[in-house]
Amino acid sequence: MIAKRRRLILTAQLLGLVLLLSGCVNQTLKSTSVPAIDTSSEAIPEGQLLDVGIAIFDPGLEEYDEDERVYPEVRKAESRFMPNLLSQAMQESGAWGAVRVVPDPERISDLSVRGKILHSDGETLKIQVHAEDSRGYEWLDKTYETKASSYAYRNTTRSSYDPFQAMYHTIANDLLKAQSKLRPEDRANVRLTTDLLFAQRFSPETFAGYLAKNNRGVYLVMRLPAENDPMMERIDVIRERDNMYVDTMQEYYNSFGIEMIGPYQEWRKLSYEEAMALQELKAEARRRLIVGAVAVAAGIAGMSSGDSSSQAAANVAVIGGGYLLKSGLEKRNEAQIHVQALEELGMSLEAEITPQVIDLEDRSVTLSGNVEEQYAQWRAVLADIYATEIGSLEGLEESSSAPDTL
């Protein structure tokens, strides 16, 4: 009698646990806030404003978890879209010179910023950012991670802010904080080092010895070019042409960003919803499988009783547990459908991204996935222009130094 009563109590407890677990629902509330863009505490003379080159981000396609939903074409698009948002955030401070998105991470700038996308979906964005000035001093080496909430995808919010705008503002403020530590002579030294590095790249023999690296890998200015140096004047012309080319490319990145906003925001919104639904489905599937197993166990325990009412309750528990097990497996299948939907969304965004064509003075350039190659070709053109102008300059010098003949 006592054993039977214990079995009934056990059955009741297990069935109670079944009801309790089956009624559990997770609820997550999130909110977003975007920090204001900081401005310099004092006006910086125009001659000391530092130019910034933000390289196309590394899409991070070499290293990612197999379980992570990564769409290569989407990541490649993001690697061009995100630097543009960061450049806009930095420009808002008014504390920089030209802030350009550049296709070549090796392009010489007063401040070079690089980023790598570690994780990106509609819910979470994680980026590693490294910044270094032309002298070789590190300004920033930090990993940023931000979570968006469902409020960020409401129509009123999306029209004014990117869901991860807080991250770009934070990075811009961190860089401005690093710049505020520079003295005026430091800024002047950065700009001078940039000029000499650019000159060395085009004419290493002519400008050898102007810079040297110390044991920390930092450039030191060893000597200065003569005032009105004709070679340096040619270099300045070449650099101005390079800046004009990169400025023209900003139109590509800006128009690319504008065209991408619509489909990309919709993809992130749906990706966020799918990610949330996927998490809930997986949790619900686990709950149902656990509850089903517990219910079956409760039923088996009740069946060992000879009491007819206990056996009836046990039958109900086994049937209910089997149903929950079946339902849990169905939820897993439904989760897989959501994964496939995410893949389709990635493909649809890929179809929205088309190459852009920009018109230069003497040619039209098609910018697509190989913008870096196009920029390399442009640099080769600059090298040819420099060689031609230097050849003309040397010829002019030889003719002016030649003795007069009768």
C-alpha positions in Angstrom: 0.0 0.0 0.0 2.8 2.4 0.9 4.7 1.5 -2.3 1.6 2.1 -4.4 1.1 5.5 -2.7 4.7 6.5 -3.4 4.3 5.6 -7.1 1.1 7.7 -7.3 2.9 10.6 -5.6 5.9 10.2 -8.0 3.5 10.1 -11.0 1.7 13.2 -9.8 5.0 15.0 -9.3 6.3 14.1 -12.7 3.0 15.2 -14.3 3.2 18.4 -12.4 6.7 19.0 -13.6 5.5 18.3 -17.2 2.8 21.0 -16.8 5.3 23.4 -15.3 7.9 23.0 -18.0 5.5 23.1 -20.8 4.2 26.5 -19.6 7.6 28.1 -19.4 8.1 31.1 -21.8 11.3 33.2 -22.2 11.0 36.9 -22.6 13.9 39.2 -23.4 13.7 43.0 -23.4 16.3 45.1 -25.0 16.8 48.9 -25.5 19.2 50.9 -27.5 20.9 54.3 -27.0 23.3 56.1 -29.3 26.0 58.2 -27.7 26.5 61.7 -29.1 29.5 62.5 -31.3 32.2 64.3 -29.3 33.8 67.4 -30.6 37.3 68.8 -30.0 37.5 71.0 -26.9 39.6 73.5 -28.8 39.7 74.6 -32.5 42.5 72.8 -34.4 44.2 74.9 -37.1 43.5 73.7 -40.6 47.2 73.0 -41.2 47.2 70.5 -38.3 44.0 68.6 -39.2 44.9 65.0 -39.8 43.6 63.1 -42.9 42.1 59.7 -42.2 42.1 56.6 -44.4 39.5 54.0 -43.4 40.4 50.8 -45.3 37.7 48.4 -46.6 37.0 46.1 -43.7 38.3 42.5 -43.7 35.0 40.5 -44.1 36.3 37.8 -41.8 35.4 34.9 -44.1 38.5 32.8 -43.2 37.5 32.2 -39.6 34.0 31.7 -38.4 32.0 28.9 -36.6 30.3 26.4 -38.7 27.1 27.0 -36.8 27.3 30.7 -37.6 25.0 31.9 -40.5 27.5 33.6 -42.8 26.7 34.7 -46.3 29.9 35.6 -48.1 28.4 38.1 -50.5 26.6 39.9 -47.7 29.8 40.1 -45.7 31.7 41.5 -48.7 29.0 44.2 -49.0 29.2 44.9 -45.3 32.9 45.3 -45.6 32.3 48.3 -47.9 29.2 49.6 -46.1 30.5 49.8 -42.5 33.6 51.9 -43.2 31.4 54.5 -44.8 29.2 54.7 -41.7 32.3 55.1 -39.6 33.7 57.9 -41.9 30.4 59.8 -41.6 30.5 59.5 -37.8 34.1 60.8 -37.7 33.3 63.7 -40.0 30.5 64.9 -37.7 33.1 65.8 -35.0 34.7 68.4 -37.3 38.1 67.5 -35.8 39.6 65.8 -38.8 40.8 66.7 -42.3 39.6 64.5 -45.1 38.1 61.2 -43.9 38.2 58.8 -46.8 37.2 55.2 -47.4 40.2 53.6 -49.2 40.3 50.3 -51.1 44.0 49.6 -50.2 44.8 49.1 -46.5 48.4 50.0 -47.4 47.5 53.5 -48.6 49.5 56.1 -46.7 47.4 58.5 -44.6 48.0 60.6 -41.5 45.8 58.1 -39.6 45.0 54.6 -41.0 42.0 52.7 -39.6 41.4 49.0 -40.3 38.6 46.8 -39.2 37.7 43.1 -39.3 34.1 41.8 -39.1 34.1 39.1 -36.5 30.3 38.6 -36.3 27.4 40.2 -38.0 23.7 39.5 -38.1 20.6 41.4 -37.4 21.0 41.0 -33.6 24.8 41.3 -32.9 27.7 43.1 -34.6 31.3 42.5 -33.5 34.2 44.3 -35.1 37.9 44.5 -34.3 39.4 47.9 -35.0 43.0 49.0 -35.3 44.2 52.5 -35.9 47.8 53.7 -36.4 49.3 57.0 -37.5 51.9 57.4 -40.2 54.7 57.5 -37.7 53.8 54.0 -36.5 52.2 54.9 -33.2 49.2 52.8 -32.3 46.1 54.8 -31.4 43.5 52.0 -31.0 43.4 48.2 -31.0 40.0 47.2 -29.6 37.1 44.8 -30.2 33.7 46.3 -30.2 30.4 44.4 -29.8 26.9 45.8 -29.9 23.5 44.2 -29.7 20.5 45.7 -31.5 17.0 45.5 -30.1 13.7 45.0 -32.0 13.0 48.8 -31.5 16.0 49.5 -33.8 14.0 48.0 -36.7 10.9 50.0 -36.3 10.2 52.3 -39.3 10.6 55.5 -37.2 14.0 54.3 -35.8 15.4 52.9 -39.1 14.8 56.2 -40.9 17.2 58.1 -38.6 19.8 55.6 -37.3 21.5 52.5 -38.3 20.7 49.7 -35.8 24.3 49.6 -34.8 25.0 53.4 -35.0 26.1 53.4 -31.3 29.2 51.4 -32.3 30.3 53.8 -35.0 29.8 56.8 -32.7 31.8 55.0 -29.9 34.7 54.2 -32.3 34.7 57.8 -33.6 34.8 59.1 -30.0 37.6 56.8 -29.0 39.7 58.0 -32.0 39.0 61.6 -31.1 40.1 60.9 -27.5 43.4 59.5 -28.8 43.9 62.5 -31.0 43.3 64.9 -28.1 46.5 63.6 -26.5 48.6 64.9 -29.4 50.5 68.2 -29.1 50.6 70.6 -32.0 54.1 69.6 -32.9 53.0 65.9 -32.9 50.4 66.7 -35.5 52.9 68.5 -37.6 55.3 65.6 -37.3 52.5 63.2 -38.4 51.8 65.2 -41.5 55.5 65.6 -42.4 56.0 61.8 -42.0 53.1 61.1 -44.3 54.5 63.4 -47.0 58.0 61.7 -46.8 56.5 58.2 -46.8 54.5 59.0 -49.9 57.6 60.5 -51.6 59.6 57.4 -50.7 57.0 55.1 -52.2 57.4 56.8 -55.6 61.1 57.6 -55.5 62.8 55.5 -52.8 66.3 56.4 -54.0 65.8 60.1 -54.1 64.2 60.3 -50.6 66.3 57.6 -48.9 67.7 58.7 -45.5 64.9 61.2 -44.8 63.2 58.8 -42.4 64.5 56.1 -40.1 62.8 53.5 -37.8 63.7 53.2 -34.2 63.7 49.8 -32.3 60.0 50.2 -31.7 59.2 50.4 -35.3 58.3 54.1 -35.2 59.5 56.5 -38.0 61.7 59.4 -37.1 62.4 62.3 -39.4 66.1 62.5 -40.0 66.3 65.4 -42.5 64.0 67.7 -44.5 63.8 68.3 -48.2 65.1 71.7 -49.4 62.5 74.5 -49.6 61.0 74.6 -53.1 62.5 71.2 -53.9 61.3 70.5 -57.5 61.2 66.7 -56.9 59.0 67.2 -53.8 56.8 69.6 -55.8 56.2 66.8 -58.3 55.4 64.4 -55.5 52.9 66.9 -54.1 51.2 67.0 -57.5 51.0 63.2 -57.7 49.6 63.0 -54.2 46.9 65.6 -55.1 45.9 63.6 -58.1 45.7 60.4 -55.9 43.6 62.3 -53.4 41.3 63.5 -56.2 40.9 59.9 -57.4 40.1 58.6 -53.9 37.7 61.5 -53.4 35.9 60.5 -56.6 35.7 56.9 -55.3 33.8 58.3 -52.2 30.9 58.9 -54.6 30.9 55.2 -55.2 30.9 54.3 -51.6 28.3 56.9 -50.8 25.9 55.7 -53.6 26.7 52.1 -52.8 25.7 52.8 -49.2 22.5 54.6 -50.2 21.4 51.8 -52.5 22.3 49.2 -49.9 20.3 50.7 -47.1 16.9 49.5 -48.2 17.6 45.8 -48.9 20.3 45.5 -46.3 18.1 46.9 -43.5 15.3 44.6 -44.6 17.7 41.7 -44.5 18.9 42.6 -41.1 15.4 43.1 -39.8 14.3 39.7 -41.1 17.6 38.2 -40.0 17.0 39.5 -36.5 13.4 38.2 -36.5 14.6 34.8 -37.8 17.4 34.6 -35.3 15.0 35.4 -32.4 12.5 32.8 -33.8 15.3 30.3 -34.3 16.5 30.7 -30.7 13.0 30.3 -29.3 12.2 27.3 -31.5 15.4 25.5 -30.4 14.6 26.3 -26.8 11.0 25.2 -27.3 12.1 22.0 -29.0 14.5 21.2 -26.1 11.7 21.9 -23.6 9.3 19.7 -25.4 11.8 16.8 -25.7 12.6 17.1 -22.1 9.0 17.3 -21.0 8.1 14.4 -23.3 10.8 12.2 -21.8 9.7 13.1 -18.3 6.1 12.4 -19.1 6.9 9.0 -20.6 9.0 8.2 -17.5 6.1 9.2 -15.3 3.7 7.0 -17.3 6.0 4.0 -17.0 6.3 4.6 -13.3 2.5 4.7 -13.0 2.0 1.5 -15.1 3.8 -0.5 -12.5 0.9 0.1 -10.2 -1.9 -2.4 -10.1 -4.5 0.3 -9.5 -6.7 0.9 -12.6 -6.9 4.6 -12.1 -3.1 4.9 -11.8 -2.7 3.0 -15.0 -5.1 5.2 -16.8 -3.2 8.3 -15.7 0.0 6.6 -16.7 -1.4 5.9 -20.2 -2.3 9.6 -20.5 1.2 10.5 -19.4 2.8 8.2 -22.0 0.6 9.4 -24.8 1.1 13.0 -23.8 4.8 12.5 -23.5 5.0 10.8 -26.9 3.1 13.7 -28.4 5.5 16.2 -26.9 8.5 14.2 -28.1 7.0 14.3 -31.6 6.2 18.0 -31.3 9.8 18.7 -30.2 11.1 16.9 -33.3 8.7 18.9 -35.5 10.0 22.1 -33.9 13.5 21.2 -34.8 12.4 20.7 -38.4 10.7 24.1 -38.3 13.9 25.6 -37.1 15.7 24.2 -40.1 13.1 25.9 -42.3 14.1 29.2 -40.7 17.8 28.5 -41.5 16.9 28.0 -45.1 14.9 31.2 -45.1 18.0 33.0 -43.9 20.0 31.6 -46.7 17.4 32.8 -49.2 17.5 36.2 -47.7 21.2 36.3 -48.1 20.9 35.4 -51.7 18.2 38.0 -52.3 20.5 40.7 -50.9 23.4 39.5 -53.0 21.2 40.0 -56.1 20.5 43.6 -55.0 24.2 44.5 -55.0 25.4 45.5 -58.4 28.7 47.0 -59.7 29.0 50.8 -59.8 30.5 52.8 -62.6 32.2 56.2 -61.9 33.4 58.6 -64.6 36.9 60.1 -64.3 38.3 62.8 -66.4 39.9 60.5 -69.0 38.1 57.2 -68.4 35.2 55.3 -66.9 36.0 52.9 -64.1 33.8 50.0 -63.1 34.0 49.4 -59.4 32.9 45.9 -58.2 34.5 43.2 -56.2 37.9 44.1 -57.5 38.1 47.7 -56.4 41.5 47.0 -54.9 42.8 45.8 -58.2 41.4 48.9 -59.9 43.2 51.1 -57.4 46.4 49.2 -57.9 46.1 50.0 -61.6 45.6 53.6 -60.8 48.7 53.7 -58.7 50.6 52.2 -61.6 49.3 55.1 -63.7 50.5 57.6 -61.1 54.0 55.9 -61.2 54.1 56.4 -65.0 53.1 60.0 -64.7 55.8 60.6 -62.0 58.4 58.9 -64.1 57.5 60.9 -67.2 57.5 64.2 -65.2 60.8 63.4 -63.5 62.4 62.4 -66.8 61.3 65.8 -68.2 62.6 67.5 -65.2 66.0 65.8 -65.4 66.2 66.6 -69.1 65.5 70.2 -68.4 68.2 70.3 -65.7 70.7 68.7 -68.1 70.0 71.2 -70.8 70.2 74.2 -68.5 73.6 72.9 -67.1 75.1 72.2 -70.5 77.8 74.7 -71.6 76.9 77.1 -74.3 78.5 76.4 -77.7 79.3 78.7 -80.5 
